[in-house]
Each structure stands twice: as C-alpha cells, then as structure tokens.
Amino acid sequence: MKFMNKLMGAVLGGAMVLGAIALPTTAVARDAAVTPKVVIQVSDSDPAYWNLALNNTKNVQKDLKDAVIEIVAYGPGIGMLKADSVVTSRISEMADSGIKIVACQNTMRGQKLTKDDMNSSIGYVPSGVVEIMDRQMDGYAYIRP
C-alpha cells in the first residue's frame, strides 16, 4: 500500500511538473478597450535613478502608444525637475510628447523652491504622495524604478 501511495505521488508530481512546463510563455493580450495608465514615482536624488525612471517612461510610451503616463517627483527627487537639472532637456522632450510631469509643492516649499527654479514644461500638485494615491485609486499602475 505504501508503495502504491508513493507511486501515485510520483506520477501526480510528474504530471504537475509537465503541466507547468507546458504553460504558455507568451504574455496575455491586453484588452484594447482599456487605456493603460501608469504613475511613476521619482523620490531619489541620484541622476542615474532619474535616467532609469525616464527610460522606463520612454519604453512604456513606445510599447503602449495609447498609455496615459504621469511622473510625480517629490522629496529628494524634486531636483530632477529643476531648470538646471542634468536631465532637464529630457524632461522637456517628454512633456512635449504628452507625458504629464508634476512637482510636489510641499517639497518645493520645504526646499524653498519657486516655479522660476523649475523646468518650465512641468506642472504642479499640492502633494506628490497624495497625487500618487489618487492615481492608484483611479486605476493607474504604480512604478517606482
């Protein structure tokens, strides 16, 4: 009896492994009727991180042409949106291509920044964290590179 139980366990275990291997490896097709929406958080001061976030944004825009994309910068990440940022030209290009890019006004007040200090192509929200929360409640996917 023990031998039979072990044999059945081995057969069932092998069938499960074969079933898992046979699963399709292609991505599930996206519902064309649903517009993809994504909010990307930038809260790090490292320019390499800024470039990663911008590369992710560009890739989403390229792969999902109808996507609604918003970048929200706050805390140490606010430097990305300053007029003298090392990525300011990329920020302007992305804003011109339809990506919404916003700065947290709470952070700006805390760092004594004005709109004159910032890239002229961005927008503003009262609170970056609340903006991200609102977008998530609106069905946006959340990305933090």
Contacts in CASP RR format, 6 or more apart in sequence:
PFRMAT RR
TARGET T0000
AUTHOR 0000-0000-0000
METHOD contacts of the structure
MODEL  1
MKFMNKLMGAVLGGAMVLGAIALPTTAVARDAAVTPKVVIQVSDSDPAYW
NLALNNTKNVQKDLKDAVIEIVAYGPGIGMLKADSVVTSRISEMADSGIK
IVACQNTMRGQKLTKDDMNSSIGYVPSGVVEIMDRQMDGYAYIRP
30 36 0 8 1.000
30 64 0 8 1.000
35 66 0 8 1.000
35 67 0 8 1.000
35 68 0 8 1.000
36 60 0 8 1.000
36 64 0 8 1.000
36 66 0 8 1.000
36 67 0 8 1.000
36 68 0 8 1.000
36 141 0 8 1.000
37 67 0 8 1.000
37 68 0 8 1.000
37 69 0 8 1.000
37 135 0 8 1.000
37 138 0 8 1.000
37 139 0 8 1.000
37 140 0 8 1.000
37 141 0 8 1.000
38 60 0 8 1.000
38 67 0 8 1.000
38 68 0 8 1.000
38 69 0 8 1.000
38 70 0 8 1.000
38 140 0 8 1.000
38 141 0 8 1.000
38 142 0 8 1.000
38 143 0 8 1.000
39 69 0 8 1.000
39 70 0 8 1.000
39 71 0 8 1.000
39 72 0 8 1.000
39 131 0 8 1.000
39 132 0 8 1.000
39 135 0 8 1.000
39 136 0 8 1.000
39 140 0 8 1.000
39 141 0 8 1.000
39 142 0 8 1.000
39 143 0 8 1.000
40 53 0 8 1.000
40 56 0 8 1.000
40 57 0 8 1.000
40 69 0 8 1.000
40 70 0 8 1.000
40 71 0 8 1.000
40 72 0 8 1.000
40 143 0 8 1.000
40 144 0 8 1.000
40 145 0 8 1.000
41 72 0 8 1.000
41 74 0 8 1.000
41 132 0 8 1.000
41 142 0 8 1.000
41 143 0 8 1.000
41 144 0 8 1.000
42 49 0 8 1.000
42 50 0 8 1.000
42 53 0 8 1.000
42 71 0 8 1.000
42 72 0 8 1.000
42 73 0 8 1.000
42 74 0 8 1.000
42 77 0 8 1.000
42 80 0 8 1.000
42 145 0 8 1.000
43 73 0 8 1.000
43 74 0 8 1.000
43 75 0 8 1.000
43 76 0 8 1.000
43 77 0 8 1.000
43 144 0 8 1.000
44 50 0 8 1.000
44 76 0 8 1.000
44 77 0 8 1.000
45 76 0 8 1.000
45 77 0 8 1.000
45 79 0 8 1.000
47 80 0 8 1.000
47 85 0 8 1.000
47 86 0 8 1.000
47 87 0 8 1.000
49 145 0 8 1.000
50 77 0 8 1.000
50 80 0 8 1.000
50 85 0 8 1.000
50 86 0 8 1.000
50 87 0 8 1.000
51 87 0 8 1.000
51 90 0 8 1.000
52 145 0 8 1.000
53 71 0 8 1.000
53 80 0 8 1.000
53 145 0 8 1.000
54 87 0 8 1.000
54 90 0 8 1.000
54 91 0 8 1.000
54 94 0 8 1.000
56 143 0 8 1.000
56 145 0 8 1.000
57 69 0 8 1.000
57 71 0 8 1.000
57 94 0 8 1.000
57 99 0 8 1.000
58 94 0 8 1.000
60 67 0 8 1.000
60 69 0 8 1.000
61 67 0 8 1.000
61 69 0 8 1.000
61 94 0 8 1.000
61 97 0 8 1.000
61 99 0 8 1.000
68 100 0 8 1.000
68 140 0 8 1.000
69 98 0 8 1.000
69 99 0 8 1.000
69 100 0 8 1.000
70 99 0 8 1.000
70 100 0 8 1.000
70 101 0 8 1.000
70 102 0 8 1.000
70 131 0 8 1.000
70 135 0 8 1.000
70 140 0 8 1.000
71 94 0 8 1.000
71 99 0 8 1.000
71 100 0 8 1.000
71 101 0 8 1.000
71 102 0 8 1.000
72 102 0 8 1.000
72 104 0 8 1.000
72 125 0 8 1.000
72 128 0 8 1.000
72 131 0 8 1.000
72 132 0 8 1.000
72 135 0 8 1.000
73 79 0 8 1.000
73 80 0 8 1.000
73 81 0 8 1.000
73 101 0 8 1.000
73 102 0 8 1.000
73 103 0 8 1.000
73 104 0 8 1.000
73 107 0 8 1.000
73 128 0 8 1.000
74 103 0 8 1.000
74 104 0 8 1.000
74 106 0 8 1.000
74 107 0 8 1.000
74 127 0 8 1.000
74 128 0 8 1.000
74 129 0 8 1.000
75 104 0 8 1.000
75 107 0 8 1.000
75 111 0 8 1.000
77 107 0 8 1.000
78 103 0 8 1.000
78 104 0 8 1.000
78 107 0 8 1.000
78 108 0 8 1.000
78 111 0 8 1.000
78 113 0 8 1.000
79 85 0 8 1.000
80 87 0 8 1.000
80 91 0 8 1.000
81 91 0 8 1.000
81 101 0 8 1.000
81 103 0 8 1.000
81 118 0 8 1.000
81 119 0 8 1.000
81 122 0 8 1.000
82 88 0 8 1.000
82 113 0 8 1.000
82 117 0 8 1.000
82 118 0 8 1.000
82 119 0 8 1.000
83 116 0 8 1.000
83 117 0 8 1.000
83 118 0 8 1.000
83 119 0 8 1.000
83 120 0 8 1.000
85 91 0 8 1.000
85 119 0 8 1.000
88 119 0 8 1.000
91 101 0 8 1.000
91 119 0 8 1.000
91 121 0 8 1.000
91 122 0 8 1.000
92 119 0 8 1.000
92 120 0 8 1.000
92 121 0 8 1.000
94 101 0 8 1.000
95 101 0 8 1.000
95 119 0 8 1.000
95 121 0 8 1.000
95 122 0 8 1.000
96 121 0 8 1.000
100 123 0 8 1.000
101 119 0 8 1.000
101 121 0 8 1.000
101 122 0 8 1.000
101 123 0 8 1.000
102 122 0 8 1.000
102 123 0 8 1.000
102 124 0 8 1.000
102 125 0 8 1.000
102 128 0 8 1.000
102 131 0 8 1.000
103 118 0 8 1.000
103 122 0 8 1.000
103 123 0 8 1.000
103 124 0 8 1.000
103 125 0 8 1.000
104 124 0 8 1.000
104 125 0 8 1.000
104 126 0 8 1.000
104 127 0 8 1.000
104 128 0 8 1.000
104 129 0 8 1.000
104 131 0 8 1.000
105 124 0 8 1.000
105 125 0 8 1.000
105 126 0 8 1.000
105 127 0 8 1.000
106 126 0 8 1.000
106 127 0 8 1.000
106 128 0 8 1.000
107 113 0 8 1.000
107 128 0 8 1.000
108 114 0 8 1.000
108 118 0 8 1.000
108 124 0 8 1.000
115 124 0 8 1.000
125 131 0 8 1.000
132 142 0 8 1.000
135 142 0 8 1.000
136 142 0 8 1.000
END
